[in-house]
Amino acid sequence: MACLVVAWAVVIVSSWAEIEFGGNWLARSGSLMVLLSVIANYTLLQDRDAYHSQKLRQHEEGDPTVDFSKIHPSRDHRYLETISQLSIVVGTVIWGYGDLVLLP
């Protein structure tokens, strides 16, 4: 997911900028990380909802092979959801305490 890559890239670049130039770049990047991770998580949840709707439609059409025990469309989807949720937590911690991490 592009949003997650951008979220982590913003934090890495902001950390570098704070080390090189000073300021509170890292703490400010936490808010962007949370925003982008929430967007990614929302998109992933929409994809999972569409997957469930498709399975319900197949079941209503009489397909006996529908497997309702599968929650996620794929293993990668499950991992991306977990990463996006962890990124929300990490971004919140960075947002709240990022100014204390890299002290001069």
C-alpha positions as CSV (number, residue, x, y, z in Angstrom):
1,M,0.0,0.0,0.0
2,A,1.4,3.3,-1.1
3,C,0.1,5.2,1.9
4,L,2.0,3.1,4.3
5,V,5.3,3.4,2.4
6,V,4.8,7.2,2.2
7,A,4.0,7.3,6.0
8,W,7.2,5.5,6.9
9,A,9.2,7.5,4.4
10,V,8.0,10.8,5.9
11,V,9.1,9.7,9.4
12,I,12.5,8.6,8.1
13,V,13.1,11.8,6.2
14,S,11.9,13.9,9.1
15,S,14.2,12.1,11.5
16,W,17.1,12.9,9.2
17,A,16.0,16.5,8.8
18,E,15.8,16.9,12.6
19,I,19.3,15.5,13.1
20,E,20.7,17.7,10.3
21,F,18.8,21.0,10.8
22,G,17.2,20.8,14.2
23,G,13.6,21.6,14.9
24,N,10.7,19.3,15.7
25,W,10.4,17.5,12.4
26,L,10.1,14.1,13.9
27,A,7.2,15.0,16.2
28,R,5.4,16.7,13.3
29,S,5.8,13.7,11.1
30,G,3.9,11.6,13.5
31,S,0.7,13.3,12.7
32,L,1.2,12.7,9.0
33,M,2.0,9.1,9.7
34,V,-1.2,8.7,11.6
35,L,-3.2,10.3,8.9
36,L,-1.7,8.2,6.1
37,S,-2.0,5.0,8.1
38,V,-5.7,5.7,8.9
39,I,-6.3,6.2,5.2
40,A,-4.6,2.9,4.4
41,N,-6.5,1.1,7.1
42,Y,-9.8,2.5,5.9
43,T,-9.0,1.4,2.3
44,L,-8.0,-2.1,3.5
45,L,-11.3,-2.4,5.5
46,Q,-13.3,-1.4,2.4
47,D,-11.5,-4.1,0.4
48,R,-12.3,-6.7,3.1
49,D,-16.0,-5.5,3.1
50,A,-16.1,-5.9,-0.7
51,Y,-14.6,-9.4,-0.3
52,H,-17.3,-10.4,2.3
53,S,-20.0,-9.0,0.1
54,Q,-18.8,-11.0,-2.9
55,K,-18.7,-14.2,-0.7
56,L,-22.3,-13.5,0.4
57,R,-23.4,-13.0,-3.2
58,Q,-21.8,-16.3,-4.2
59,H,-23.6,-18.0,-1.3
60,E,-27.0,-16.5,-2.2
61,E,-26.5,-17.7,-5.8
62,G,-26.1,-21.3,-4.4
63,D,-22.4,-21.8,-4.6
64,P,-21.7,-24.6,-2.1
65,T,-17.9,-24.0,-2.1
66,V,-18.1,-20.6,-0.3
67,D,-15.7,-20.6,2.7
68,F,-17.0,-18.2,5.4
69,S,-14.1,-19.0,7.8
70,K,-11.7,-16.9,5.7
71,I,-11.8,-13.3,7.1
72,H,-9.2,-11.7,4.8
73,P,-9.0,-11.9,1.0
74,S,-5.3,-12.9,1.2
75,R,-2.4,-13.3,3.6
76,D,-0.8,-10.1,2.3
77,H,-4.1,-8.3,3.1
78,R,-4.0,-9.5,6.7
79,Y,-0.3,-8.4,7.0
80,L,-1.1,-5.0,5.5
81,E,-4.0,-4.4,8.0
82,T,-1.7,-5.3,10.9
83,I,1.1,-3.0,9.6
84,S,-1.4,-0.1,9.1
85,Q,-2.8,-0.6,12.7
86,L,0.7,-0.7,14.2
87,S,1.7,2.4,12.1
88,I,-1.2,4.2,13.7
89,V,0.1,3.4,17.2
90,V,3.7,4.2,16.3
91,G,2.7,7.5,14.6
92,T,0.7,8.5,17.7
93,V,3.7,7.8,20.0
94,I,5.9,9.8,17.6
95,W,3.4,12.6,17.5
96,G,3.2,12.8,21.2
97,Y,6.8,12.1,22.2
98,G,8.8,12.7,19.1
99,D,10.2,16.0,20.3
100,L,11.8,14.2,23.2
101,V,13.5,11.4,21.2
102,L,16.2,13.4,19.4
103,L,17.4,15.9,22.0
104,P,20.3,18.2,21.0
